[in-house]
């Protein structure tokens, strides 16, 4: 009989209990004991859900107070010197200072860099290595969780990030692989501890096996896993996900491990080769439940596909989700407002556990064949690419820029923000009252106009050059548009962790997408009426709306993206007609959607870049198009970013210590248009000092001409409070004025 397990489970709690406890602790409203109690409750609920669904093993070690990669950095002693100060015995506060720059104890400090976990919208804290890096094992948190789960009667399967993937994720040294001889002994000691803790199996995640790895990294797997296998008293399950193994397929199955997990959702073509590659005693774990979407699984398909394997392998066949269920909402039963027809089509993490159980039963000898799922006819990606073949604006940037500068007459180093301003408790309460029918539409809109007018007033007092309306009407940069467009399902509790305590509620693409009416025009036009300065119209781009939604699985993503682009082009047209002359179309998820294998890049960019250009292909030369991107590795996609042809691009760069700057400044051709590298980190509550910002601007001017440089924060400001925002923006504006004055003196000298 096939066995069932998962690679990981959401850790936010069914009602986002952990998020609320984290933020209460950071504010000093609860103590560490109360926070830890909430964490224990969430873990217990997660483990119980797996046990109730009949899973053979309960996954332990997937819980994190902020991020699982950060867990490993603390576990192996990868703690940069600036975080060692004030650590004392308060390890949890040290952990939070690494994550966000501040904790209830200890001095504020620059937080660790943050970037996307492979091609997901989850952000991890980047390990910071040094040339003299030493490692020291401190695994008590993991061992405590193992003991905790065992005391509750669970058959535990601890999970750790593999040593090669962990090194791959880090920065700070030219070749992190050189650190492997120092790191590997700590993994050997960890496995010995887990064996002593009676862990029969240990799951080791090596998702980099799904990448185009350099030869030296591929060559490192065999000796590394030979050492791990020799030292481990537990059985080892090697897990890879998000991408096909391809040239690493034989390598993965030849390693001396007791089982291999493959992502059969992303690489169904590799399933047929697994039995021939499998060792005589090895377990095959097959990820057939999509851990990154919310649609019910076509169990009939997998029943047919897996029946031969179930017959051959018996208990050596393990059924699982494709990847950790971290990327799924927690429990569909918490949804109270969904139509029953929609509910029947969906499965959150808890329901995916039941799907594994149902598939396990369907693979028993003599089980009836399950009913097939209806198929959908759709346009192909080739047809979409053909429609997007010529979407360039009528005038090149070299002509547009002169027209735009004449229209706006902005000062050198124009200051702006990325779009959103703080979502206050009052604003959230008013939105909740409106949704519950407790206040009228008129009262709600009056409140939004008051919020927008106040945002404009604050920006004018601060002295910003290009303003935004603050997005008071928006709950989220993607969810808001999903609610305005036809073709989406909207949930009440479909929350997924993005980073730390930050959760998002992705809309669900369920049908053909269209725009029934303007979505942002009235708010942008009202904001512009409040100021003589330009106010940006703010849109989320088609690629980001697609990538930050749960997409349909029955049609190509390119088809949905083009439908979204059509709707946004109508919105851009209406904004321009309403007198909005600067329109920002954010694409922070462009990089995230890139296939992990280089062989898929050209096809993706053909439709993704084309869809962005399609949204603004009809605007006049004098209309300035901005876009924004954040927390991505841009090096490999610079050509695609240039091809977007936005007049101004703003990027995250403060947490990366401006490392991204060289890419945009010219080392690989550079960004030819105008650019605003973020000069301070908005994800930390720390307020940047003026002198610090002056130094950063001067550093930027060494590589970016002053006439091309914009000044702005890293990202939107909705997660901060007004006190932090006001102080930070005032320092940013004053620093810009200081640097402008220096440029003027230099020119006159």
SULGICOR-V762290 format. One record per residue. SS is DSSP state (H for helix, E for strand, - for the rest). PSI is psi in whole degrees, -180 to 180 (* if undefined). OMEGA is omega in degrees with one decimal (* if undefined). Layout:
# SULGICOR-V762290
ss: (SS,SS)
psi: (PSI,PSI)
omega: (OMEGA,OMEGA)
This chain:
# SULGICOR-V762290
ss: (-,-,E,E,-,-,-,-,-,-,-,-,-,-,-,-,H,H,H,H,H,H,H,H,H,H,-,-,-,-,-,H,H,H,H,H,H,H,H,H,H,H,H,H,H,H,H,H,H,H,H,H,-,-,-,-,-,E,E,E,-,-,-,-,-,-,-,H,H,H,H,H,H,H,H,-,-,-,-,-,H,H,H,H,-,-,-,-,-,-,H,H,H,H,H,H,H,H,H,H,-,-,-,-,-,-,-,-,-,-,-,-,-,E,E,E,-,-,-,-,-,-,E,E,E,-,-,E,-,-,-,-,-,-,-,-,-,-,-,H,H,H,H,H,H,H,H,H,H,H,H,-,-,-,-,E,E,E,E,E,E,-,H,H,H,H,H,H,-,-,E,-,-,-,-,H,H,H,H,H,H,H,H,H,H,H,H,H,H,H,H,H,H,H,H,H,-,-,-,-,E,E,E,E,E,-,H,H,H,H,-,-,-,-,H,H,H,H,H,H,H,H,H,H,H,H,H,H,H,H,H,-,-,-,E,E,E,E,E,-,-,-,-,-,-,H,H,H,H,H,H,H,H,H,-,-,-,-,E,E,E,E,E,-,-,-,-,H,H,H,H,H,H,H,H,H,H,-,-,-,-,-,E,E,E,E,E,E,E,-,-,-,-,-,E,-,-,-,H,H,H,H,H,H,H,H,H,H,H,H,H,H,H,H,H,H,E,E,E,E,E,-,-,-,H,H,H,-,-,-,-,H,H,H,-,-,-,-,-,H,H,H,H,-,-,E,-,-,H,H,H,H,H,H,H,H,H,H,H,H,H,H,-,-,-,-,-,-,-,-,-,-,-,-,-,-,-,-,-,-,H,H,H,H,H,H,H,-,-,-,-,-,-,-,-,-,H,H,H,H,H,H,H,H,H,H,H,H,-,-,-,-,-,-,E,-,-,-,-,E,-,-,-,-,H,H,H,H,H,H,H,H,H,H,H,-,-,-,-,-,H,H,H,H,H,H,H,H,H,H,H,H,H,H,H,H,H,H,H,H,H,H,-,-,-,-,E,-,-,E,-,-,-,-,-,-,-,-,H,H,H,H,H,H,E,E,E,E,E,-,-,-,-,-,-,E,E,E,E,-,-,E,E,E,-,-,-,E,E,E,E,E,E,E,E,-,-,-,-,-,H,H,H,H,H,H,H,H,H,-,-,-,-,-,E,-,E,E,E,E,-,H,H,H,H,H,H,-,-,E,-,-,-,-,-,-,H,H,H,H,H,H,H,H,H,H,H,H,H,H,H,H,H,H,H,H,H,-,-,-,-,E,E,E,E,E,-,-,-,-,-,-,-,-,-,-,-,H,H,H,H,H,H,H,H,H,H,H,H,H,H,H,H,H,H,H,-,-,-,-,-,-,-,E,E,E,E,E,E,-,-,-,-,-,H,H,H,H,H,H,H,H,H,H,-,-,-,E,E,E,E,-,-,-,-,-,-,-,-,-,H,H,H,H,H,H,H,-,-,-,-,-,-,E,E,E,E,E,-,-,-,-,-,-,-,-,-,-,-,H,H,H,H,H,H,H,H,H,H,H,H,-,-,-,-,H,H,H,E,-,E,E,-,-,-,-,-,-,-,-,-,H,H,H,H,H,H,H,H,H,H,H,H,H,H,H,H,H,H,H,H,H,H,H,H,H,H,H,-)
psi: (131,147,161,146,173,164,-20,164,153,145,9,-18,150,-26,28,39,-40,-41,-50,-39,-42,-52,-34,-39,-44,-32,-6,14,-25,161,178,-33,-42,-39,-46,-33,-40,-42,-43,-38,-44,-45,-45,-43,-42,-45,-39,-37,-41,-39,-43,-30,1,17,142,-31,145,124,129,143,-2,-5,145,144,-21,-49,140,-30,-40,-38,-46,-35,-44,-37,-31,11,23,78,105,153,-34,-20,-11,-26,137,12,-46,-131,5,77,-34,-39,-37,-43,-48,-32,-36,-36,-42,5,-7,148,170,-28,158,157,148,148,160,126,164,155,151,138,177,143,99,-124,36,173,13,138,135,159,122,125,136,106,158,162,-32,29,131,152,146,126,130,84,16,-36,-41,-44,-36,-42,-37,-48,-39,-47,-41,-37,-22,7,22,144,99,149,93,149,135,153,133,156,-35,-41,-41,-45,-39,-35,-13,170,171,-20,155,-43,96,-23,-24,-19,-6,-44,-29,-35,-37,-42,-30,-36,-39,-42,-38,-46,-37,-40,-41,-37,-42,-28,9,33,110,-40,148,127,125,115,123,67,-14,-11,-14,12,168,86,142,154,-39,-32,-41,-43,-21,-17,-47,-53,-33,-46,-22,-42,-43,-42,-39,-31,-19,132,-3,161,145,128,113,125,129,150,173,-13,155,151,-39,-116,-14,3,-55,-38,-48,-44,-17,-11,149,64,165,-9,157,133,132,152,93,-10,-46,-23,62,-25,-18,-10,-40,-24,-6,-41,-40,-28,-18,137,164,-32,-1,149,143,115,124,118,101,-16,123,111,-2,15,175,3,147,146,144,83,-30,-41,-48,-27,-45,-44,-33,-11,-47,-38,-40,-39,-39,-41,-26,-125,-11,-4,119,132,137,175,161,-38,-172,143,7,-31,9,153,166,-57,120,-25,-14,-5,122,-16,4,142,145,-34,-35,-43,-38,-17,-6,156,118,-174,-45,-39,-26,-31,-41,-33,-39,-42,-42,-40,-39,-45,-36,-19,1,149,133,0,145,152,130,160,142,155,139,145,156,135,142,162,155,165,-33,-40,-38,-45,-37,-41,-28,12,-34,89,17,149,157,-35,140,164,-37,-28,-38,-39,-38,-41,-43,-42,-36,-36,-43,-28,47,153,167,143,61,140,143,-179,173,-24,-55,151,170,135,98,164,-37,-44,-43,-38,-41,-42,-41,-42,-40,-45,-30,1,19,-19,159,165,-41,-45,-41,-47,-35,-40,-41,-42,-37,-40,-43,-45,-39,-39,-42,-44,-45,-42,-39,-38,-40,-26,21,152,-41,124,169,163,-9,-13,38,-27,-6,134,-31,152,-18,-45,-39,-46,-35,-34,-25,-20,145,149,3,149,136,133,163,-23,28,51,142,140,133,-47,146,-122,2,119,149,159,85,135,164,120,115,-12,-167,141,134,165,110,-26,166,146,-34,-8,-45,-37,-40,-42,-40,-44,-42,-31,-15,-2,150,-13,156,139,125,139,138,120,150,134,163,-36,-39,-41,-41,-52,-23,17,167,112,162,148,-3,0,158,146,-32,-34,-47,-39,-41,-38,-41,-42,-39,-45,-42,-33,-37,-39,-42,-43,-42,-36,-46,-42,-27,4,9,113,-8,120,123,125,99,135,57,-18,10,-47,-36,-31,-5,130,144,-21,135,-27,-20,-1,-46,-45,-43,-50,-28,-43,-32,-50,-40,-40,-38,-51,-33,-37,-28,17,-17,-4,158,162,-33,-13,122,124,124,157,162,141,150,155,57,158,102,-12,-45,-6,21,-38,-40,-38,-42,-39,-18,-32,32,145,-37,133,134,141,155,133,-11,-45,-24,10,38,19,-30,-17,-42,-33,-44,-15,-10,-11,-33,38,-29,176,118,-16,-152,155,141,88,130,133,-3,154,115,-12,-5,143,-7,136,125,144,151,-43,-38,-42,-37,-45,-40,-41,-41,-36,-41,-40,-14,-22,-15,127,143,-35,-12,-7,127,159,126,163,175,-41,-173,162,17,-26,-5,170,167,-32,-45,-45,-47,-46,-43,-44,-36,-44,-37,-45,-44,-38,-39,-42,-39,-46,-38,-45,-39,-38,-40,-43,-39,-38,-34,-13,*)
omega: (178.8,178.9,178.8,175.9,173.5,180.0,-178.7,-174.2,177.7,-175.9,-176.9,-174.2,-175.7,177.7,-178.7,-178.9,-177.4,178.1,-177.2,179.4,177.6,-174.7,175.8,178.4,-179.9,180.0,-178.6,-178.0,174.5,179.0,-175.7,179.2,-179.9,177.5,-179.2,178.5,177.4,177.5,179.2,179.2,179.2,179.2,-179.0,178.6,179.6,-178.9,-179.8,178.8,179.2,-180.0,-179.5,179.1,175.7,179.3,-177.8,-177.2,175.5,-177.0,-177.9,-179.9,178.3,177.3,175.3,175.6,179.1,-174.0,-177.0,177.4,175.6,174.3,-176.9,177.4,176.7,-177.2,-178.2,174.5,178.4,-175.8,179.0,-171.5,-176.5,179.2,-179.2,-179.9,178.0,-178.6,-179.7,-179.1,-176.4,-176.2,-178.1,177.2,174.4,177.9,-178.5,177.1,175.0,-175.6,-170.0,175.5,-176.6,176.1,179.8,175.3,179.4,-178.3,175.0,-176.9,179.0,-177.4,175.9,176.8,-178.3,177.8,-172.3,176.6,-178.7,-176.9,179.0,175.0,173.8,-179.3,175.7,177.9,-172.3,175.2,179.3,179.6,175.4,-177.4,179.3,-175.2,170.8,-179.8,178.3,-174.0,172.6,-170.8,-173.3,-179.7,-179.6,179.5,176.9,179.9,175.6,179.7,179.5,179.9,179.4,180.0,177.9,173.8,-176.5,173.0,-164.6,169.4,178.4,177.5,175.5,172.4,-178.3,-175.3,-177.6,175.7,-180.0,179.0,-179.6,-176.1,-171.6,178.2,172.0,176.2,-175.4,-179.8,-178.5,-179.4,177.6,-178.8,-175.6,179.9,177.8,-176.1,-172.3,178.6,178.8,175.4,178.0,178.6,179.0,179.3,176.9,178.6,-179.8,175.7,177.6,178.8,175.5,173.1,-178.1,179.0,169.6,177.5,179.1,-176.1,175.3,-178.4,178.0,174.4,175.3,-179.4,171.8,-172.1,169.5,-174.9,-176.7,177.3,177.8,-177.9,-177.6,-174.6,-174.1,179.7,179.6,-176.5,171.0,178.8,-179.5,-178.6,-179.2,-174.6,-171.2,171.2,175.6,172.6,-175.3,173.3,178.5,-176.7,172.2,-175.5,179.0,-171.5,174.3,175.2,179.5,-175.5,177.2,-177.3,-179.4,178.8,-177.0,-176.4,179.0,-179.3,-177.6,177.6,-175.0,178.0,179.7,174.7,175.0,177.5,-177.5,173.3,179.2,-175.9,-178.8,-178.0,-178.0,-176.5,-175.4,-176.1,-170.1,-176.3,178.7,-179.0,-172.8,174.2,-173.5,-178.1,-174.7,173.3,173.0,175.0,-174.7,177.7,-175.6,175.9,-174.8,-179.7,-174.9,178.7,-172.3,-178.9,174.9,-178.0,172.9,-174.8,179.2,178.0,-176.9,174.5,178.9,-175.1,-173.5,-177.3,178.1,179.1,179.6,180.0,-177.8,-168.8,-177.9,-178.1,176.6,172.0,177.1,177.7,-175.4,167.8,-176.7,-178.3,175.5,176.1,172.6,-173.2,178.3,169.9,-167.8,-168.9,-178.4,-178.0,177.6,179.3,-178.4,-173.1,-178.0,171.3,-177.1,178.7,176.8,-178.8,-177.3,-177.9,-169.6,174.6,172.8,-174.0,-178.5,-179.6,176.9,174.0,178.5,176.6,176.6,178.5,-179.7,178.9,176.8,179.5,-178.9,-179.9,176.0,177.9,177.6,179.9,179.5,177.2,179.2,-178.5,179.5,175.2,-179.7,-179.9,-178.0,173.1,-175.7,172.3,179.0,175.2,179.5,178.4,178.0,179.8,179.5,179.6,-176.5,-172.2,-176.7,-176.8,-179.2,173.9,-172.5,-179.1,175.4,-178.3,-178.2,176.2,-177.1,-171.5,-179.8,179.2,-178.3,-179.8,177.5,-178.6,-169.8,178.9,180.0,177.3,171.4,-177.1,-179.8,-178.9,177.7,172.6,-173.9,174.1,-173.6,172.9,-172.8,173.0,-173.8,176.9,179.1,-179.9,178.9,179.7,178.4,178.3,178.9,178.7,179.3,-179.1,178.9,179.2,-176.4,174.4,-176.6,175.3,-179.8,179.4,179.7,-179.3,176.2,178.8,178.9,178.2,177.7,177.5,-179.3,179.4,178.8,177.9,177.8,-179.3,-179.5,-179.1,179.2,177.0,179.7,178.6,176.3,-175.2,177.0,-170.5,173.7,-178.6,171.7,174.1,179.4,-176.9,-171.3,173.5,-177.5,-173.3,176.0,-178.2,-179.9,-178.6,175.2,179.0,-178.4,-175.4,171.4,177.3,-179.0,167.2,-179.3,-176.9,176.2,-175.0,-179.2,-174.0,176.8,-179.7,173.2,170.8,175.1,178.0,-177.5,178.1,176.5,-178.7,-174.2,171.9,-175.0,178.7,-173.1,-177.3,176.8,-171.3,176.8,-179.3,-179.3,-178.2,177.3,-173.1,-172.5,-168.2,-175.6,-178.2,178.7,179.9,177.9,179.6,179.9,179.5,-177.8,-175.9,172.6,176.0,178.5,176.5,-177.4,163.8,-171.3,177.4,168.2,-173.4,-175.9,-178.0,179.7,176.0,178.0,-172.7,178.2,169.1,167.9,-173.0,168.9,178.8,-176.0,177.2,176.7,178.2,-178.9,-179.3,177.9,-178.4,178.7,177.2,177.4,-179.9,177.5,-179.9,-179.4,177.1,175.3,179.8,177.7,179.6,-178.9,176.2,179.6,179.3,179.4,176.5,177.5,-172.2,174.3,-176.2,179.8,-179.9,-170.8,175.6,179.0,-176.9,179.4,-178.4,-176.6,-178.7,-177.5,176.4,-177.6,177.3,-177.3,-178.0,-179.9,-173.5,-174.1,179.8,-179.0,-176.6,179.5,-179.5,-177.6,178.3,178.7,179.6,176.3,-178.7,179.5,-177.0,-175.5,-174.6,-175.7,-174.4,179.8,-179.5,-176.2,177.9,-175.2,-179.9,175.1,166.5,-179.3,176.3,-178.3,172.8,178.8,172.0,-171.1,-171.0,-172.9,-176.2,-175.7,179.1,179.9,179.4,176.3,-177.9,173.8,176.3,173.6,179.7,179.7,173.6,173.1,-175.4,169.2,175.7,-174.5,-178.5,177.6,179.4,177.2,179.6,-179.5,-171.2,-176.0,179.3,-177.1,-174.7,173.8,-176.3,179.4,-177.6,174.1,176.0,-170.3,-175.8,-176.8,-169.7,176.5,175.4,179.2,-175.5,169.5,-172.1,-178.1,-178.3,174.3,176.7,-179.0,177.8,-177.4,176.5,-179.1,-178.3,178.0,-178.5,175.0,-179.7,179.4,178.2,178.3,176.0,178.8,-177.1,176.1,-175.9,179.9,178.1,-176.0,-177.7,179.0,-169.3,170.9,-177.8,-175.4,171.7,-179.9,-168.5,178.4,-170.3,-174.2,-176.9,179.9,174.8,-173.3,179.4,177.7,-177.0,-178.2,-179.0,-177.6,-179.1,176.7,177.9,178.8,-179.8,-179.8,176.9,179.0,178.9,178.1,-178.4,176.3,-179.2,177.7,178.5,179.4,178.4,-179.4,180.0,-176.7,-176.9,*)
